[in-house]
Amino acid sequence: MSSRVWLSSARGVSCLGRRAYRASGGLSPLGTAFNALKFPQILPQSAQTGLFQIPSLVRAEGFRELQEACLTRSAQLVDEACRPERGRLLARILDDLSDELCRVADLAEFVRLAHPDEAFASEAEAACIAVSGLVEQLNTHVGLYGALSEVVRDGDRFPESHVDQHVAKLFLLDFQQCGIHLDDDSRNMVVKLNDHILQLGQQFAAQAHRPRAVKKSVLPENMRHLFSLDGDNVVLNGLHFDNPNSLAREAAYKIYYGHDRHQEALLSDLLSQRHHLAVLCEYPTFAHRAMSESLGAHPENVATFLTHLSQGLRPRLDKDFGVLLAMKQAQNPMAKTLQVWDAPYYSVMAKRQWFDIDAQKISEYFSLGVCMEGLNEIFTRLFNVELVVEKPTPGEIWHNSVFKLAVVDLSTATVLGHIYCDFFSRQGKPHQDCHFTIRGGRLKNDGSYQNPVVVLMLNLPSPGWTSPTLMSSSNMDNLFHEMGHAMHSMLARTKYQHVTGTRCSTDFAEVPSTLMEYFSSDPRILARMSRHYKTGESLPLDMCERLCASKLVFGSIDIHTQLFYSSLDQVLHTRHPLKGSTTEILQQVHEDHHPLPYPEGTAWHHRFSHLVGYGARYYSYLMARSVASSIWQCHFQEDPLNGESGGRYRSECLSHGGGKPSHDLVSDFLGKEVLPEDLADALISELDAKTVVLNKATFRKP
């Protein structure tokens, strides 16, 4: 099934009261709400209004009603689209169809994953399966494809804008990626391949994070106590990068990342089937198929970007690794080389030695409520919108810890959309930070606007009796990142649901979220928003500078890690048939791109689950970071809260969603053609600027 064509809690619980913390420094209602300890109230069934205010969802079986209504309305729209005498733009009809499917499928997918009530989760899963079956039928609907092909080739019978034409082409591309233009046998093969690829990906991802058990006899007796023991086995759940014992780090790395024959077979089969699918659909490689309509455009551009970045990065990378090797040799004068399991350990040690930072004390200045207030000020100053806490109606939310935010445009006093914040860990909740679209924004046929609805999911510790949720630096980065996605969804006032918000190419979808991390890493922003949860005092600017500087060190290593992953991903999805096993290819890529020795017998990519969800597109993180860096340097570095720059960014970037080709959007906003070499240079330029800051920093300890 291709989701791109059409798709992209405890009941009866509401908030009775909140326990706030004294001396919170005069937080606004927004900050106070997110710092409060909430108490649930059990309400009678009759008081409920339905999940997400959908009347049918006062009970789990309501998904069946939504599903039936979706199937009925979808059939009507298919009939309308195929009629020669249709009375409106075909792109509008297809978008109505996409909206019908997405409003059930996206909602059901979220509820399936996140709702603590098994009845709701089960009914949601059944709805997902039913709608997915319909999507598979629509993906191979010859009548729809024929009508759309004619419109894209000859134009619609009604006047079209550039956006209408672009969305029609996107629909056509998605059809073609499903092989609808092929003969019957080939189309059937595409369906089988997609199903097989889905199953292989699920199996590979499920095994990627499982613990590794080996006989304890493979380890020296004096090391066995360093790991978890299960009878005669040593069990590893991770890499032990923080272990001061070098031999323990080495053993953990080699055991946890040891070659796995089953994963090798699954991955090889997955890559082979993907290539078969791409060739069948008339693409040279799977990478060419995956990059259609993206900022990268095609694998040749991405290869140029990665190669140019690698060349510019190497001298800076050698210098950073040299610093870490010197630290290792200070502990062990006999050490000759730095190993891959050493770099994370000495990197953390360097930050601890060079910067006098007490992470726990600093977190007391950044409660969740304070961070939400900081985000609100950024959005108000840049986009003239405000985050307003709304009280959910009974039955609207799936867990009593969920907050509902309205995003209000201050210039018109209108609500642009809603963000549900499911921020706190709980049993059974997925351990992932992510953004879910529940309902996409679009201009409806009656001229009104269908406001977007999204959910942000984090896994933060819940507030306690004596303190609110206190945010680490990484937690703040994650919060700002996900809120970047959310605001993209809120501010993209697109005509079509098919291109709402983050429904754009992956390498651009990550730009708004990545840009927000520049704000969470700016000492001026942190100093302005910080507030101790007890005293109300701000964190001194020099401490904010120290905290932000600690995030700058070894930047070349961070970029190189993503570069290395991206390079392997590209090789695996462009060169077929593969010249050897994926592990042999990994070793070659390592020798080509990594200055540290390759650990024989290891295969870390057997645990790299991103190969499933981001196959041939992992480069998107780096390319998006490059674009975000360019936007930051050009528009926000001098004045992060500049309203004029924020207004331009909102109107010229965020408002389009996926309704404007990513390459054109970025080029127009930056005022120049976006070339892969320039994107690579932007990251190198940023690295050098960070080095200047670090070299001037008086608080850095040699």
C-alpha positions in Angstrom: 0.0 0.0 0.0 1.2 3.5 -0.8 0.0 5.8 1.9 1.1 8.9 0.0 -1.6 8.7 -2.6 -4.6 9.1 -0.4 -3.4 9.1 3.1 -0.5 10.6 4.2 -7.7 6.8 26.7 -9.2 6.2 29.6 -12.8 7.1 28.8 -14.7 9.6 31.0 -11.7 11.4 32.4 -11.3 15.2 32.5 -9.4 17.7 34.6 -10.9 18.4 38.0 -8.1 20.4 39.4 -4.4 21.3 39.3 -1.8 21.6 42.0 0.5 24.5 41.2 3.9 25.3 42.8 4.5 28.2 45.0 7.1 30.9 43.9 6.8 29.9 40.3 7.8 33.3 39.2 4.5 34.6 38.0 3.9 32.2 35.1 1.2 32.9 32.6 -1.9 30.6 32.4 0.0 28.6 29.7 3.1 28.1 31.8 1.0 27.4 35.0 -1.1 24.7 33.2 1.9 22.8 32.0 3.6 22.9 35.4 0.6 21.7 37.3 -0.1 18.3 38.7 -3.5 17.3 37.3 -6.2 15.4 39.1 -8.7 13.2 37.2 -12.4 13.2 37.6 -14.4 10.2 36.5 -17.5 11.4 34.5 -20.6 9.5 33.6 -20.9 8.1 30.0 -23.7 10.5 29.2 -21.4 13.5 29.8 -19.0 12.5 27.0 -18.7 14.3 23.6 -16.4 11.9 21.9 -12.6 11.6 21.2 -11.3 14.7 19.4 -14.9 16.0 19.7 -16.1 13.4 17.1 -19.6 12.4 18.3 -19.2 8.8 17.0 -16.2 8.2 19.2 -18.0 8.3 22.6 -17.4 4.6 22.3 -14.8 2.5 20.5 -17.4 1.0 18.1 -17.8 4.5 16.7 -14.8 3.7 14.4 -17.1 1.4 12.5 -19.5 4.3 11.8 -16.6 6.5 10.6 -15.3 3.6 8.5 -18.7 3.0 6.8 -19.3 6.7 6.2 -15.8 7.0 4.7 -16.4 4.0 2.3 -19.7 5.4 1.2 -18.5 8.9 0.6 -15.4 7.7 -1.1 -17.4 5.7 -3.6 -19.4 8.8 -4.4 -16.3 10.8 -5.0 -14.7 8.1 -7.2 -17.9 8.1 -9.3 -17.8 11.9 -9.6 -14.2 12.0 -10.6 -14.7 9.4 -13.4 -17.8 11.2 -14.9 -17.0 13.1 -18.1 -19.5 15.8 -17.1 -18.0 16.4 -13.7 -18.7 19.9 -12.5 -15.4 21.0 -10.8 -11.7 20.6 -10.8 -10.5 17.0 -10.7 -7.8 18.0 -8.2 -10.5 19.2 -5.8 -12.4 16.0 -6.2 -9.4 13.9 -5.5 -8.4 16.0 -2.6 -11.9 15.5 -1.1 -11.3 11.8 -1.5 -7.9 12.1 0.1 -9.5 14.0 3.0 -12.2 11.5 3.6 -9.6 8.7 3.8 -7.1 10.6 5.9 -9.6 11.8 8.5 -10.3 8.2 9.3 -6.9 6.6 8.6 -4.7 9.2 10.3 -7.0 9.4 13.3 -7.2 5.6 13.6 -3.4 5.1 13.2 -2.8 7.5 16.1 -5.5 5.9 18.4 -4.1 2.4 17.5 -0.7 3.4 18.8 -1.5 5.8 21.7 -4.9 5.0 23.3 -4.6 3.2 26.6 -8.1 1.6 26.2 -7.6 -1.7 24.4 -11.1 -1.5 22.9 -10.4 1.8 21.2 -7.0 0.6 20.0 -8.5 -2.6 18.6 -11.3 -0.8 16.8 -8.9 1.8 15.5 -6.7 -1.0 14.1 -9.6 -2.6 12.3 -10.5 0.8 10.8 -6.8 1.1 9.6 -7.0 -2.2 7.9 -10.3 -1.5 6.2 -9.2 1.9 4.9 -5.9 0.5 3.8 -7.7 -2.1 1.8 -9.7 0.7 0.0 -6.5 2.6 -0.6 -5.0 -0.4 -2.3 -8.0 -0.5 -4.6 -7.8 3.2 -5.4 -4.1 3.0 -6.1 -4.9 0.8 -9.1 -8.2 2.4 -10.2 -7.7 2.7 -13.9 -10.6 5.1 -14.3 -9.2 7.6 -11.8 -5.8 7.3 -13.4 -7.1 7.8 -16.9 -9.0 11.0 -16.0 -6.1 12.4 -14.1 -3.6 11.6 -16.8 -5.7 13.5 -19.3 -6.0 16.5 -17.0 -2.2 16.7 -16.3 -1.5 16.2 -20.0 -4.1 18.6 -21.5 -5.3 20.7 -18.6 -8.6 20.6 -16.7 -11.8 21.7 -18.3 -11.9 24.4 -15.5 -9.3 27.1 -15.0 -6.3 25.9 -13.0 -3.8 27.8 -10.8 -0.2 26.7 -10.4 -1.1 25.0 -7.1 -4.0 23.1 -8.8 -1.6 21.9 -11.5 1.1 21.0 -8.9 -1.3 19.0 -6.7 -2.7 17.1 -9.8 0.9 16.2 -10.8 1.5 14.9 -7.2 -1.5 12.7 -7.4 -0.4 11.4 -10.8 3.1 10.7 -9.6 1.7 8.8 -6.6 -0.4 6.7 -8.9 2.6 5.9 -11.1 4.7 4.9 -8.1 2.1 2.3 -7.5 2.5 1.0 -11.1 -0.9 1.8 -12.3 0.4 2.6 -15.8 1.7 -0.9 -16.1 0.0 -4.0 -17.5 -2.2 -6.1 -15.3 0.5 -8.7 -14.4 3.0 -6.0 -13.5 0.4 -4.1 -11.4 -0.4 -7.2 -9.5 3.3 -7.8 -8.9 3.6 -4.2 -7.6 0.9 -4.9 -5.0 2.7 -8.2 -3.9 6.0 -6.4 -3.7 4.7 -3.6 -1.6 3.1 -6.1 0.8 6.3 -8.2 1.0 8.4 -5.0 1.5 6.1 -4.0 4.3 6.4 -7.3 6.0 10.2 -7.4 5.7 10.5 -3.9 7.1 8.3 -4.7 10.1 10.4 -7.9 10.8 13.7 -6.0 10.5 12.6 -3.1 12.7 11.2 -5.4 15.3 14.5 -7.2 15.7 16.7 -4.1 15.5 16.5 -3.1 19.2 16.2 -6.5 20.9 18.8 -7.3 23.6 21.8 -9.5 22.6 22.6 -12.5 24.8 25.9 -14.4 24.7 27.5 -17.0 26.9 29.3 -15.3 29.8 32.3 -17.6 29.1 33.2 -15.4 26.1 34.1 -12.6 28.6 37.0 -12.6 31.1 35.8 -13.2 34.6 36.8 -9.8 35.8 34.5 -8.1 33.3 31.3 -10.2 33.7 30.1 -8.2 36.6 30.0 -5.1 34.4 27.0 -6.5 32.5 23.6 -7.9 33.2 23.6 -11.6 33.8 20.9 -14.1 33.0 22.0 -17.5 34.2 25.0 -18.5 32.0 24.4 -15.6 29.6 25.5 -12.0 29.5 22.7 -9.7 28.3 23.3 -6.4 26.6 20.5 -3.8 26.0 22.9 -1.1 24.7 26.4 0.0 24.1 27.7 1.0 27.6 29.4 4.1 26.0 29.5 5.7 29.5 31.6 2.9 31.0 35.1 4.2 32.0 36.5 0.7 31.3 37.8 0.7 27.7 37.6 -3.1 27.5 34.0 -3.1 28.7 33.1 -0.5 26.0 34.8 -2.6 23.4 33.1 -5.8 24.5 29.7 -4.2 24.6 30.1 -2.7 21.2 31.3 -5.9 19.5 28.6 -8.0 21.2 25.7 -5.6 20.7 26.6 -4.8 17.1 27.8 -8.3 16.3 26.9 -9.6 12.9 23.4 -11.1 12.8 22.7 -13.6 10.0 18.9 -13.3 10.3 19.0 -9.5 10.1 21.4 -9.7 7.2 19.0 -11.9 5.3 16.0 -9.7 6.0 17.9 -6.5 5.0 19.3 -8.1 1.8 15.8 -9.3 0.8 14.3 -5.9 1.6 16.8 -4.1 -0.5 16.4 -6.5 -3.4 12.6 -6.2 -3.3 12.8 -2.5 -3.2 15.0 -2.4 -6.3 12.7 -4.8 -8.1 9.8 -2.6 -7.3 11.6 0.5 -8.5 12.6 -1.1 -11.8 9.2 -2.5 -12.4 7.7 1.0 -11.9 10.3 2.3 -14.5 12.8 4.0 -12.1 16.6 3.3 -12.4 16.9 2.6 -8.7 14.8 2.7 -5.5 16.6 5.9 -4.6 15.3 7.6 -7.8 11.8 6.6 -6.8 12.1 7.7 -3.2 13.4 11.2 -4.2 10.7 12.1 -6.6 9.6 15.7 -6.0 12.1 16.2 -3.2 14.5 19.0 -2.5 17.3 16.5 -3.3 15.5 15.7 -6.6 17.7 12.7 -7.6 20.5 10.5 -6.2 23.2 12.3 -8.3 22.4 15.6 -6.4 22.5 13.8 -3.1 25.8 12.1 -3.9 27.3 15.5 -4.8 26.0 17.0 -1.5 27.4 14.2 0.6 30.7 14.0 -1.2 31.3 17.8 -1.0 30.3 17.7 2.6 32.7 14.8 3.4 35.6 16.6 1.7 35.0 19.8 3.6 34.5 18.0 6.9 37.5 15.8 6.9 40.2 18.2 8.2 37.8 19.4 10.9 36.9 15.9 11.8 40.5 14.8 12.0 41.2 17.7 14.4 38.2 16.8 16.7 39.2 13.1 16.8 42.8 14.1 17.5 41.5 15.9 20.6 39.7 12.8 21.8 42.7 10.6 21.1 44.9 12.9 23.2 42.4 12.6 26.1 42.5 8.8 25.7 46.3 8.9 25.7 46.3 11.0 28.8 44.6 8.1 30.6 46.5 5.4 28.8 49.9 6.5 27.3 50.2 3.2 25.5 47.0 3.9 23.4 47.8 4.3 19.7 44.4 4.8 18.1 40.9 6.0 18.9 38.2 3.4 18.4 34.5 3.9 17.5 33.5 2.9 21.0 35.8 5.5 22.6 34.5 8.7 20.8 31.2 9.0 22.7 32.9 8.4 26.1 35.6 11.0 25.7 33.3 13.5 24.1 31.1 13.5 27.2 34.2 13.6 29.4 35.5 16.7 27.5 32.2 18.5 27.9 32.3 17.7 31.6 35.9 18.9 32.0 35.7 22.0 29.8 32.4 23.4 31.0 31.3 23.8 34.6 27.8 22.7 34.1 25.4 21.1 36.7 22.7 19.7 34.4 20.3 19.1 37.3 20.6 22.6 38.7 20.2 24.1 35.2 17.1 22.1 34.6 15.5 23.8 37.6 15.4 27.0 35.5 13.6 25.3 32.6 10.4 23.7 33.8 8.1 22.5 31.1 5.8 25.5 31.8 8.7 27.9 31.3 9.7 26.2 28.0 6.1 26.5 26.8 6.1 30.2 27.7 9.3 30.6 25.8 7.9 28.9 22.7 4.8 31.1 23.0 6.9 34.2 23.0 8.9 33.1 20.0 5.7 32.3 18.0 4.1 35.6 19.1 7.1 37.7 18.1 7.8 35.9 14.9 4.4 34.8 13.6 1.9 36.9 15.6 0.2 33.9 16.9 -0.5 32.8 20.5 -0.8 29.4 22.2 -3.9 29.3 24.4 -4.8 26.5 26.7 -8.3 25.2 26.2 -10.2 23.0 28.6 -11.1 19.8 26.7 -14.7 18.6 26.7 -15.5 15.4 28.6 -14.3 12.4 26.5 -12.3 14.6 24.1 -8.9 13.4 25.2 -7.6 9.8 25.6 -5.7 10.4 28.9 -6.2 13.0 31.6 -2.5 14.2 31.3 -3.1 15.5 27.7 -3.3 19.3 27.1 -5.2 21.0 24.4 -3.8 24.1 22.8 -5.5 26.5 20.4 -3.3 28.4 18.0 -4.8 31.9 17.7 -3.9 34.4 15.0 -3.6 37.7 16.9 -4.2 39.9 13.9 -7.6 38.4 13.2 -8.4 36.8 16.6 -9.2 33.5 14.8 -8.2 30.0 15.8 -5.9 28.5 13.2 -5.9 25.0 14.6 -5.4 22.8 17.6 -2.4 21.0 19.1 -3.0 18.2 21.6 0.1 17.7 23.8 0.6 14.2 25.0 3.9 14.9 26.8 4.2 12.5 29.7 5.4 8.9 29.9 2.9 6.2 30.9 2.7 2.5 30.7 2.0 1.2 27.2 2.7 4.5 25.5 5.1 4.3 22.5 8.6 5.4 23.4 9.0 7.9 20.6 8.8 11.7 20.2 6.7 12.5 17.2 4.1 14.6 15.5 0.8 13.1 14.3 -1.6 14.7 11.9 -5.2 14.0 12.9 -6.9 16.3 10.5 -5.2 18.3 7.7 -6.0 21.9 6.9 -7.7 22.7 3.6 -10.0 25.2 2.0 -13.5 23.6 1.9 -15.9 23.8 -1.0 -18.1 26.3 0.9 -15.2 28.7 1.2 -14.6 28.1 4.9 -11.3 26.6 6.2 -10.9 23.2 7.8 -8.5 23.9 10.6 -5.7 21.4 11.2 -5.5 19.2 14.3 -2.3 17.5 15.4 -0.9 15.6 18.3 2.6 16.0 19.7 3.9 13.0 21.6 6.8 13.2 24.0 8.0 11.0 26.9 8.8 13.4 29.7 8.6 12.6 33.4 5.3 13.7 34.9 5.1 16.6 37.4 5.5 15.5 41.0 4.2 16.8 44.3 7.2 19.0 45.0 8.3 20.0 41.5 7.1 20.4 37.9 8.6 18.5 35.0 12.2 19.9 34.7 13.7 19.8 31.2 17.2 18.7 30.3 18.9 20.3 27.3 18.1 17.4 25.1 14.4 17.4 26.2 14.2 21.1 25.3 15.7 20.4 21.9 13.1 17.6 21.3 10.2 19.8 22.5 11.3 22.7 20.2 11.8 20.3 17.3 8.3 18.8 17.6 6.7 22.2 18.1 8.4 23.2 14.8 6.5 20.4 13.1 3.3 21.5 14.8 3.6 25.1 13.8 4.3 24.0 10.2 0.9 22.2 10.3 -0.8 25.2 11.9 0.5 27.9 9.7 0.3 26.1 6.3 -2.9 27.6 5.0 -3.1 25.3 2.0 -5.9 25.0 -0.5 -5.5 21.2 -0.5 -5.4 18.7 2.3 -3.0 16.5 0.2 -0.2 19.1 0.8 -1.2 20.3 4.2 1.6 21.2 6.7 4.3 18.5 6.9 2.9 16.7 3.8 5.8 17.7 1.7 9.1 16.1 0.8 10.9 14.7 3.8 14.0 16.8 3.2 11.9 19.9 3.5 9.5 18.7 6.2 12.4 18.5 8.6 13.5 22.1 8.0 10.9 23.9 10.3 11.6 21.5 13.1 15.3 21.7 12.8 15.2 25.5 12.6 13.5 25.5 16.0 16.5 23.7 17.5 18.6 26.8 16.7 16.3 28.8 19.0 16.7 26.2 21.8 20.5 26.5 21.4 20.7 30.3 21.5 21.9 31.7 24.8 19.9 34.9 24.3 16.7 32.9 24.0 17.5 30.7 27.0 18.4 33.6 29.2 15.2 35.4 28.2 12.9 32.4 28.9 14.6 30.8 31.9 12.9 31.0 35.3 13.7 29.0 38.4 10.6 27.0 39.4 10.9 28.0 43.1 12.5 31.4 43.1 11.5 32.8 39.8 15.1 33.9 39.1 16.5 33.8 35.6 19.6 31.8 34.7 22.5 34.2 34.3 23.5 34.8 30.7 27.1 33.5 31.1 25.6 30.2 32.3 23.3 30.1 29.3 26.3 30.8 27.1 28.2 28.0 28.8 25.3 25.5 28.3 25.0 26.4 24.6 28.7 26.3 24.0 28.8 22.8 25.4 26.5 21.8 22.6 28.9 23.1 20.0 32.0 21.0 20.7 32.8 18.2 18.4 30.2 19.4 15.9 32.1 17.8 13.1 31.7 14.4 14.7 28.0 14.9 15.0 27.7 15.8 11.3 30.0 13.0 10.3 27.8 10.5 12.0 24.8 11.6 10.0 26.9 11.7 6.9 28.2 8.2 7.4 24.6 6.8 7.9 23.4 8.7 4.8 26.2 7.5 2.7 25.6 3.9 3.5 21.8 4.4 2.9 22.5 5.8 -0.5 24.9 3.0 -1.5 22.4 0.3 -0.4 19.6 1.9 -2.5 21.5 2.9 -5.7 24.0 0.2 -6.6 22.3 -3.0 -7.7 22.9 -5.8 -7.7 24.9 -5.3 -4.5 28.5 -6.3 -4.8 28.6 -8.5 -1.7 26.7 -8.7 1.5 25.4 -5.5 3.2 28.1 -6.0 5.9 30.8 -6.1 3.3 29.4 -2.9 1.8 29.3 -1.4 5.2 33.0 -2.1 5.7 33.8 -0.5 2.4 31.7 2.6 3.1 33.4 2.8 6.6 36.9 2.6 5.0 35.9 5.3 2.5 34.3 7.7 4.9 35.4 7.0 8.5 38.8 7.9 9.9 38.5 5.4 12.7 39.2 1.7 12.2 36.4 -0.6 11.3 35.7 -3.1 14.0 35.9 -6.5 12.4 32.9 -8.8 12.8 30.5 -6.0 13.6 27.4 -4.8 11.7 25.8 -1.9 13.4 23.5 -1.4 10.4 21.6 -4.6 11.4 20.2 -2.4 14.2 19.6 0.7 12.0 15.8 0.7 11.8 15.8 4.0 9.9 16.6 1.9 6.8 13.0 0.8 7.0 11.2 4.2 7.4 13.8 6.4 5.7 15.1 4.1 3.0 17.1 6.2 0.5 16.0 9.3 2.3 18.1 9.4 5.4 20.1 12.2 3.9 17.0 14.4 4.5 18.2 15.1 8.1 21.5 16.6 6.9 20.0 18.5 3.9 17.2 19.9 6.1 19.8 21.0 8.7 21.7 22.7 5.9 18.6 24.6 4.8 17.7 25.5 8.4 21.2 26.7 9.0 21.0 28.9 5.9 17.7 30.4 7.0 19.0 30.9 10.6 22.2 32.6 9.4 20.4 34.9 6.9 17.3 35.8 8.9 17.5 35.1 12.6 21.1 34.9 13.8 21.5 38.6 14.4 18.0 39.0 15.9 16.2 35.7 16.8 12.9 37.4 17.5 12.8 39.7 14.5 9.2 40.0 13.5 9.8 41.0 10.0 12.0 37.9 9.3 9.4 35.8 11.1 6.6 37.2 9.0 8.5 36.5 5.8 9.3 32.9 6.9 5.7 32.3 7.7 4.3 33.6 4.5 7.0 32.4 2.1 7.9 29.0 3.6 5.4 27.7 6.2 2.2 28.8 4.5 2.8 26.7 1.4 3.0 23.3 3.1 3.7 21.0 0.2 1.8 23.1 -2.2 4.9 24.5 -3.8 7.9 22.4 -5.0 10.5 22.3 -2.2 13.4 23.3 -4.4 11.5 26.4 -5.7 10.3 27.3 -2.2 13.8 27.2 -0.7 15.4 28.9 -3.7 12.9 31.7 -3.6 13.2 32.3 0.1 17.0 32.3 0.2 17.1 34.4 -3.0 19.4 32.0 -4.9 19.4 28.7 -6.7 19.9 25.9 -4.2 22.9 23.8 -5.3 24.1 20.7 -3.5 27.6 22.2 -3.1 26.1 25.3 -1.5 24.1 23.2 0.9 27.2 21.4 2.0 29.2 24.6 2.3 26.5 26.0 4.6 27.1 23.3 7.1 30.9 23.8 7.0 30.4 27.5 7.4 28.3 26.9 10.4 30.9 24.6 11.9 33.6 27.2 11.5 31.5 29.9 13.1 30.9 27.6 16.1 34.7 27.0 16.3 35.2 30.8 16.5 32.7 31.1 19.3 34.4 28.3 21.2 37.8 29.7 20.8 36.7 33.0 22.1 34.9 31.5 25.1 36.6 32.4 28.4 34.7 29.8 30.3 36.1 26.9 28.3 38.6 24.9 30.4 41.7 23.6 28.6 
